[in-house]
Amino acid sequence: MKIHLDTDLGGDIDDLCALAMLLRWPGVEVTGVTTCAEAGGRRAGYVRRALALEGRGEIPVAAGAEAPSELAYPDEERYWGGPVEPSPGGAGEALSLLEQSITRGAVVTGIGPYTNLHLLEQRRPGLLRGAGLFLVGGAFRPAPEGFPVWPEDDDYNVQLDAVASRHVIARCRPTLVPLSATAQTFLRAAHLERLEGAGALGRLIASQARAFAADEGFAERYGAKYAGLPRDIINFQHDALGCAVALGWAEGVEMAEVALRLEPDGRGLRQTVGPGGTPTRVVTKIDGERFSDFWLDTVAGKA
């Protein structure tokens, strides 16, 4: 199966976890990677570094739309082992790569803000809808008991470019993998030993996970508070789950169609389900532990 990844890799480490899963999933071809919320090709440089560690430099990469405002990045010395050379480009190059992937029959998965996808829909109306589009984002329903519930203001992918989000969800009819589903997934400290033995890319994930754990303290913020999560949680696997659903992973996954409304409210987008909304396919149920085990087996090999 072919897949194109549109990502803001370089902030939260789950983008890197998603890319590693795609690269090591048997039978999957990554036709291209485009980056969004860019800063002069910085994120594209990180993608190229990860691909080089895996010996996959043949996969095309293009830096896409710039971030609407300056964003913070983790320290490159701690997260990447030293400076990473940016790989600048332009939105036009990224859109062309997206078009090329769709022409080759790839599904498209957006695991960052939707700016590139909005620009492509403006350039080629209907192309994404016909290809099959899967997006990580959405905070319109609560997670099950025992898992965190984030307010819609924390729905970064949807809120960073609100105009793009409204347009893409209304026009392209994506499948959404919302926060209520991704909140049930996890990368945990118990995974790191296996990742250390999983080649250069596995070691990079383990190294970044240790730095992320020290910086973010999710074990204390979430693991100690929510019964559904392991006590040693390091991060959530938001983006890896979105990619897996796009590729047809369905163990414990349920979906439904909801009428989703995205309306500006002065701070961003208010997300509600009800009359007048856009019919939108969403993931409504997952088995987070089963997925987290699947991710680890795919990236690090079965124990």
C-alpha positions as CSV (number, residue, x, y, z in Angstrom):
1,M,0.0,0.0,0.0
2,K,1.2,3.5,-0.8
3,I,1.0,6.4,1.6
4,H,2.1,10.1,1.6
5,L,2.9,11.7,4.9
6,D,2.3,15.4,5.6
7,T,4.0,16.2,8.9
8,D,5.3,18.8,11.3
9,L,8.0,16.5,12.5
10,G,10.5,18.2,14.8
11,G,8.4,19.2,17.8
12,D,6.4,16.5,19.6
13,I,8.3,13.2,19.1
14,D,5.2,11.2,18.0
15,D,5.8,12.4,14.3
16,L,9.1,10.6,14.4
17,C,7.4,7.5,15.8
18,A,4.9,7.6,13.0
19,L,7.5,7.9,10.3
20,A,9.5,5.0,11.8
21,M,6.4,2.8,11.8
22,L,5.7,3.6,8.1
23,L,9.3,2.8,7.1
24,R,9.2,-0.5,8.9
25,W,5.7,-1.7,8.0
26,P,6.0,-4.6,5.6
27,G,4.4,-3.9,2.2
28,V,4.1,-0.2,2.8
29,E,5.6,2.3,0.3
30,V,6.1,5.9,1.5
31,T,5.8,7.8,-1.8
32,G,6.7,11.2,-0.3
33,V,7.0,13.3,2.8
34,T,5.9,17.0,2.9
35,T,6.4,19.2,5.9
36,C,4.0,21.9,7.3
37,A,4.3,24.6,9.9
38,E,7.8,25.1,8.5
39,A,10.7,27.4,9.5
40,G,12.9,27.7,6.4
41,G,13.1,23.9,5.9
42,R,14.0,23.0,9.4
43,R,11.4,20.3,9.7
44,A,12.3,18.9,6.3
45,G,15.9,18.7,7.5
46,Y,14.8,16.6,10.4
47,V,12.9,14.2,8.1
48,R,15.9,13.8,5.9
49,R,18.1,13.0,8.9
50,A,15.6,10.3,10.0
51,L,15.4,8.8,6.5
52,A,19.2,8.8,6.2
53,L,19.5,6.8,9.5
54,E,17.2,4.2,8.0
55,G,19.0,4.2,4.7
56,R,15.9,5.5,2.9
57,G,17.2,8.7,1.3
58,E,15.5,7.8,-1.9
59,I,12.1,8.9,-0.5
60,P,11.3,12.4,-1.8
61,V,11.0,15.2,0.8
62,A,9.7,18.7,0.3
63,A,9.4,21.6,2.8
64,G,5.9,23.1,2.5
65,A,4.0,26.0,4.0
66,E,5.6,28.1,6.7
67,A,4.2,28.4,10.2
68,P,1.9,31.4,10.7
69,S,4.0,32.4,13.7
70,E,7.3,31.5,15.3
71,L,7.2,28.1,17.1
72,A,9.5,26.6,19.6
73,Y,11.8,23.6,18.8
74,P,13.5,21.2,21.0
75,D,17.3,21.6,21.5
76,E,19.0,19.9,18.6
77,E,22.0,18.7,20.6
78,R,19.8,16.8,23.1
79,Y,17.2,15.5,20.5
80,W,19.3,15.0,17.4
81,G,22.9,14.7,18.7
82,G,23.9,18.0,17.1
83,P,22.9,20.5,14.5
84,V,20.7,19.4,11.6
85,E,21.0,21.2,8.3
86,P,17.7,22.7,7.1
87,S,16.3,21.6,3.8
88,P,14.4,24.7,2.5
89,G,11.9,24.6,-0.4
90,G,8.5,26.1,-1.0
91,A,4.9,25.4,-0.9
92,G,4.8,24.9,-4.6
93,E,7.3,22.0,-4.4
94,A,5.4,20.4,-1.6
95,L,2.1,20.6,-3.5
96,S,3.7,19.0,-6.6
97,L,5.0,16.2,-4.5
98,L,1.5,15.7,-3.0
99,E,0.0,15.6,-6.4
100,Q,2.6,13.1,-7.6
101,S,1.9,10.8,-4.7
102,I,-1.9,10.9,-5.3
103,T,-1.3,10.2,-9.0
104,R,0.6,7.1,-7.9
105,G,-2.4,5.9,-5.8
106,A,-1.2,6.9,-2.4
107,V,-3.5,7.7,0.5
108,V,-2.6,10.9,2.3
109,T,-2.2,11.2,6.0
110,G,-1.9,14.6,7.7
111,I,-0.3,14.5,11.1
112,G,0.3,18.3,11.5
113,P,-1.7,21.4,10.7
114,Y,-3.6,21.3,7.4
115,T,-2.1,24.2,5.6
116,N,-0.5,22.2,2.7
117,L,-3.7,20.3,2.2
118,H,-5.7,23.5,2.1
119,L,-3.4,24.9,-0.6
120,L,-3.6,21.7,-2.6
121,E,-7.4,21.7,-2.5
122,Q,-7.3,25.3,-3.8
123,R,-4.9,24.3,-6.6
124,R,-6.6,21.0,-7.5
125,P,-10.2,21.0,-6.1
126,G,-11.4,17.4,-5.4
127,L,-8.1,15.7,-5.7
128,L,-7.7,15.0,-2.0
129,R,-11.3,13.8,-1.6
130,G,-10.8,11.3,-4.4
131,A,-7.5,10.1,-3.0
132,G,-8.5,9.2,0.5
133,L,-7.4,11.6,3.3
134,F,-6.8,10.8,6.9
135,L,-6.2,13.5,9.5
136,V,-5.1,13.5,13.1
137,G,-7.1,16.0,15.0
138,G,-10.5,16.9,16.5
139,A,-11.6,17.6,20.0
140,F,-15.4,17.3,19.7
141,R,-16.0,14.3,21.9
142,P,-14.5,13.2,25.3
143,A,-12.2,10.3,25.7
144,P,-13.4,7.3,27.8
145,E,-13.1,7.3,31.5
146,G,-9.6,6.8,32.7
147,F,-8.0,8.9,29.9
148,P,-7.3,12.6,29.6
149,V,-9.8,15.0,27.9
150,W,-8.1,18.0,26.3
151,P,-10.1,21.1,25.5
152,E,-10.5,22.1,21.9
153,D,-8.0,25.0,22.4
154,D,-5.3,22.2,22.8
155,D,-6.2,20.7,19.4
156,Y,-3.0,22.0,17.8
157,N,-3.5,20.5,14.3
158,V,-6.9,22.0,13.9
159,Q,-6.3,25.3,15.7
160,L,-3.0,26.4,14.3
161,D,-4.5,27.2,10.9
162,A,-8.2,27.5,11.5
163,V,-9.0,28.6,7.9
164,A,-7.3,25.6,6.5
165,S,-9.0,23.2,8.9
166,R,-12.5,24.5,8.1
167,H,-11.9,24.3,4.4
168,V,-10.2,20.9,4.3
169,I,-12.8,19.1,6.6
170,A,-15.7,20.6,4.7
171,R,-14.4,20.1,1.2
172,C,-12.2,17.0,1.3
173,R,-14.3,14.8,3.6
174,P,-11.4,13.2,5.5
175,T,-11.4,10.5,8.1
176,L,-10.5,12.1,11.4
177,V,-8.6,10.3,14.2
178,P,-9.5,12.6,17.1
179,L,-7.9,13.2,20.4
180,S,-10.5,11.1,22.2
181,A,-8.9,8.1,20.4
182,T,-5.2,9.1,20.4
183,A,-5.4,9.8,24.2
184,Q,-5.6,6.0,24.7
185,T,-2.2,5.3,23.1
186,F,1.2,5.5,24.6
187,L,5.0,5.2,24.3
188,R,6.3,4.1,27.6
189,A,9.7,3.7,29.4
190,A,9.3,0.0,29.3
191,H,9.6,0.2,25.5
192,L,13.0,1.8,25.4
193,E,15.2,-1.2,25.8
194,R,13.7,-2.8,22.7
195,L,14.0,0.4,20.8
196,E,17.7,0.7,21.7
197,G,18.3,-2.6,19.9
198,A,16.3,-1.6,16.8
199,G,19.0,0.1,14.7
200,A,20.0,3.7,14.4
201,L,16.4,5.0,14.0
202,G,15.2,3.0,17.0
203,R,18.1,4.4,19.1
204,L,17.2,7.9,18.0
205,I,13.6,7.4,19.1
206,A,14.8,6.1,22.5
207,S,17.2,9.0,22.9
208,Q,14.5,11.5,22.1
209,A,12.0,9.8,24.3
210,R,14.3,10.1,27.3
211,A,14.8,13.8,26.6
212,F,11.1,14.3,26.1
213,A,10.3,12.5,29.4
214,A,12.7,14.8,31.2
215,D,11.2,17.9,29.6
216,E,7.5,17.1,29.7
217,G,7.0,14.8,32.7
218,F,4.0,12.9,31.3
219,A,4.5,10.1,33.8
220,E,3.6,12.5,36.5
221,R,1.1,14.6,34.6
222,Y,-0.8,11.7,33.1
223,G,0.4,8.3,34.1
224,A,-0.1,8.9,37.8
225,K,-3.5,10.5,37.3
226,Y,-5.3,8.4,34.7
227,A,-6.1,4.8,35.4
228,G,-6.2,3.9,31.7
229,L,-2.6,4.9,31.1
230,P,0.6,3.2,32.2
231,R,2.5,4.8,35.1
232,D,5.6,5.1,32.9
233,I,4.0,6.8,29.9
234,I,6.5,9.1,28.0
235,N,4.2,10.3,25.2
236,F,1.0,9.6,23.3
237,Q,1.1,8.0,19.9
238,H,-1.3,10.4,18.2
239,D,0.3,10.5,14.8
240,A,1.3,6.8,14.6
241,L,-2.3,5.8,15.3
242,G,-3.5,8.2,12.5
243,C,-1.1,6.6,10.0
244,A,-2.1,3.0,11.1
245,V,-5.8,3.8,10.5
246,A,-5.0,5.2,7.1
247,L,-3.2,1.9,6.2
248,G,-6.2,-0.1,7.4
249,W,-5.1,-1.2,10.8
250,A,-8.5,-2.1,12.4
251,E,-7.8,-4.3,15.5
252,G,-10.4,-2.9,18.0
253,V,-11.1,0.2,15.8
254,E,-14.7,1.4,15.3
255,M,-15.8,4.3,13.1
256,A,-18.9,6.3,12.6
257,E,-20.1,9.3,10.6
258,V,-20.9,12.5,12.6
259,A,-22.2,15.9,11.6
260,L,-19.2,18.0,12.5
261,R,-19.4,21.8,12.8
262,L,-16.3,24.0,13.0
263,E,-17.2,27.6,13.7
264,P,-14.9,30.6,14.6
265,D,-15.4,31.8,18.1
266,G,-12.9,34.6,18.4
267,R,-10.1,32.3,19.8
268,G,-10.0,29.6,17.1
269,L,-12.6,27.0,16.1
270,R,-15.4,25.8,18.2
271,Q,-16.1,22.1,17.4
272,T,-19.5,20.6,17.9
273,V,-21.6,17.7,16.5
274,G,-25.1,18.4,15.5
275,P,-27.5,19.5,12.8
276,G,-26.0,21.5,9.9
277,G,-22.6,19.9,10.3
278,T,-20.4,18.3,7.6
279,P,-20.8,14.5,7.5
280,T,-17.4,13.4,8.7
281,R,-16.1,9.9,9.2
282,V,-14.4,9.6,12.6
283,V,-12.7,7.0,14.7
284,T,-15.0,6.4,17.7
285,K,-13.3,3.5,19.5
286,I,-9.8,1.9,19.7
287,D,-7.9,-0.5,21.8
288,G,-5.0,1.7,22.8
289,E,-2.9,-1.0,24.5
290,R,-3.2,-3.3,21.4
291,F,-2.2,-0.5,19.1
292,S,0.8,0.5,21.3
293,D,2.0,-3.1,21.2
294,F,1.5,-3.2,17.5
295,W,3.6,0.0,17.0
296,L,6.4,-1.4,19.1
297,D,6.4,-4.7,17.3
298,T,6.5,-2.9,13.9
299,V,9.3,-0.6,14.8
300,A,11.4,-2.8,17.1
301,G,10.4,-6.3,16.0
302,K,8.4,-8.8,17.9
303,A,9.8,-9.7,21.3
